[in-house]
Amino acid sequence: MIVKKKSAESYTVMNELVLPNDTNTLGNLMGGRLMYWMDICAGMAAQKHCNRIVVTASVDNVSFKQPIKLGDSVMIEGKVTRAFNTSVEVRLDVWAQNLPAGTKIKSNEAYFTFVALESNGQPVPVPELVPESEKEVALYDGALRRRQLRLILGGKMEPADAHELKALFMASQED
Ligand SMILES: CC(C)(COP(=O)(O)OP(=O)(O)OC[C@H]1O[C@@H](n2cnc3c(N)ncnc32)[C@H](O)[C@@H]1OP(=O)(O)O)[C@@H](O)C(=O)NCCC(=O)NCCS
């Protein structure tokens, strides 16, 4: 069994065209529809890394910076940034493209956490992720702090145990 994998091995890209049934009454893509597509893209990236059935455990804060319009193409790129024991963090970058105009703008970024499951529904260990580029190392390092924050918010960790997250705040106070 392969126990170490690269981030690139989970790279997933998904394209969708915004059609009338995807929009609100202003003709903008509905946030819930975008989240649905993001969950699918992130889930595929997590499955590529884990080679297991995965379930969404949590989604970090997502803000929609600007509307995506009817007729735009949405491109979602996802890859695993870090693997823990039975869970992985997936980063998504979402772009809105106006294909006739040839424009492309960043819509948002998000982090999803997936847990790999055995056929009996029990969490199962996942392969380790080895970051390669400088950017991958930065995402890998940050993943530990993001994990601590989401576990505190999810009621799964005591704030006092989030040492790396606390160190970040202490460092910024010293600046
Ligand atoms: C996700 C789920 C499997 C976790 O089960 P659990 O009993 O809490 O399991 P554990 O406490 O053993 O945790 C398993 C992993 O989940 C992670 N986890 C649990 N809750 C989490 C949360 N809110 N955010 C991020 N990770 C979380 C743990 O950190 C652990 O990861 P690790 O092994 O890498 O450290 C379970 O809550 C579940 O099945 N949820 C429903 C998933 C689902 O149906 N998603 C679709 C939404 S409808």
PDBQT file of the ligand as one rigid body, heavy atoms in Angstrom, charges set to zero:
ROOT
HETATM    1  C1  LIG A 201     -17.115  12.928   9.883  1.00  0.00    +0.000 C 
HETATM    2  C2  LIG A 201     -17.385  11.763  10.819  1.00  0.00    +0.000 C 
HETATM    3  C3  LIG A 201     -17.038  10.446  10.119  1.00  0.00    +0.000 C 
HETATM    4  C4  LIG A 201     -16.452  11.925  12.041  1.00  0.00    +0.000 C 
HETATM    5  O1  LIG A 201     -16.845  10.930  12.925  1.00  0.00    +0.000 OA
HETATM    6  P1  LIG A 201     -16.368  10.965  14.463  1.00  0.00    +0.000 P 
HETATM    7  O2  LIG A 201     -17.117   9.950  15.218  1.00  0.00    +0.000 OA
HETATM    8  O3  LIG A 201     -16.352  12.366  14.944  1.00  0.00    +0.000 OA
HETATM    9  O4  LIG A 201     -14.941  10.386  14.328  1.00  0.00    +0.000 OA
HETATM   10  P2  LIG A 201     -13.648  10.765  15.096  1.00  0.00    +0.000 P 
HETATM   11  O5  LIG A 201     -13.871  11.597  16.311  1.00  0.00    +0.000 OA
HETATM   12  O6  LIG A 201     -12.933   9.458  15.242  1.00  0.00    +0.000 OA
HETATM   13  O7  LIG A 201     -12.882  11.657  14.038  1.00  0.00    +0.000 OA
HETATM   14  C5  LIG A 201     -12.504  11.127  12.787  1.00  0.00    +0.000 C 
HETATM   15  C6  LIG A 201     -11.836  12.223  12.020  1.00  0.00    +0.000 C 
HETATM   16  O8  LIG A 201     -12.795  13.225  11.734  1.00  0.00    +0.000 OA
HETATM   17  C7  LIG A 201     -12.247  14.487  12.035  1.00  0.00    +0.000 C 
HETATM   18  N1  LIG A 201     -13.336  15.392  12.368  1.00  0.00    +0.000 N 
HETATM   19  C8  LIG A 201     -14.391  15.145  13.164  1.00  0.00    +0.000 A 
HETATM   20  N2  LIG A 201     -15.181  16.226  13.210  1.00  0.00    +0.000 NA
HETATM   21  C9  LIG A 201     -14.605  17.168  12.449  1.00  0.00    +0.000 A 
HETATM   22  C10 LIG A 201     -14.934  18.500  12.105  1.00  0.00    +0.000 A 
HETATM   23  N3  LIG A 201     -16.015  19.099  12.566  1.00  0.00    +0.000 N 
HETATM   24  N4  LIG A 201     -14.105  19.181  11.281  1.00  0.00    +0.000 NA
HETATM   25  C11 LIG A 201     -12.994  18.584  10.806  1.00  0.00    +0.000 A 
HETATM   26  N5  LIG A 201     -12.623  17.322  11.073  1.00  0.00    +0.000 NA
HETATM   27  C12 LIG A 201     -13.426  16.637  11.905  1.00  0.00    +0.000 A 
HETATM   28  C13 LIG A 201     -11.356  14.212  13.243  1.00  0.00    +0.000 C 
HETATM   29  O9  LIG A 201     -10.422  15.250  13.419  1.00  0.00    +0.000 OA
HETATM   30  C14 LIG A 201     -10.723  12.912  12.818  1.00  0.00    +0.000 C 
HETATM   31  O10 LIG A 201      -9.683  13.187  11.897  1.00  0.00    +0.000 OA
HETATM   32  P3  LIG A 201      -8.185  12.587  12.163  1.00  0.00    +0.000 P 
HETATM   33  O11 LIG A 201      -8.347  11.109  12.338  1.00  0.00    +0.000 OA
HETATM   34  O12 LIG A 201      -7.440  12.911  10.911  1.00  0.00    +0.000 OA
HETATM   35  O13 LIG A 201      -7.661  13.260  13.384  1.00  0.00    +0.000 OA
HETATM   36  C15 LIG A 201     -18.869  11.732  11.314  1.00  0.00    +0.000 C 
HETATM   37  O14 LIG A 201     -19.122  12.887  12.095  1.00  0.00    +0.000 OA
HETATM   38  C16 LIG A 201     -19.847  11.682  10.162  1.00  0.00    +0.000 C 
HETATM   39  O15 LIG A 201     -20.097  10.626   9.600  1.00  0.00    +0.000 OA
HETATM   40  N6  LIG A 201     -20.459  12.826   9.824  1.00  0.00    +0.000 N 
HETATM   41  C17 LIG A 201     -21.397  12.905   8.721  1.00  0.00    +0.000 C 
HETATM   42  C18 LIG A 201     -20.635  13.056   7.393  1.00  0.00    +0.000 C 
HETATM   43  C19 LIG A 201     -21.584  13.319   6.255  1.00  0.00    +0.000 C 
HETATM   44  O16 LIG A 201     -22.555  12.628   6.104  1.00  0.00    +0.000 OA
HETATM   45  N7  LIG A 201     -21.264  14.346   5.480  1.00  0.00    +0.000 N 
HETATM   46  C20 LIG A 201     -22.117  14.793   4.446  1.00  0.00    +0.000 C 
HETATM   47  C21 LIG A 201     -22.953  15.897   4.968  1.00  0.00    +0.000 C 
HETATM   48  S1  LIG A 201     -24.655  15.564   4.762  1.00  0.00    +0.000 SA
ENDROOT
TORSDOF 0
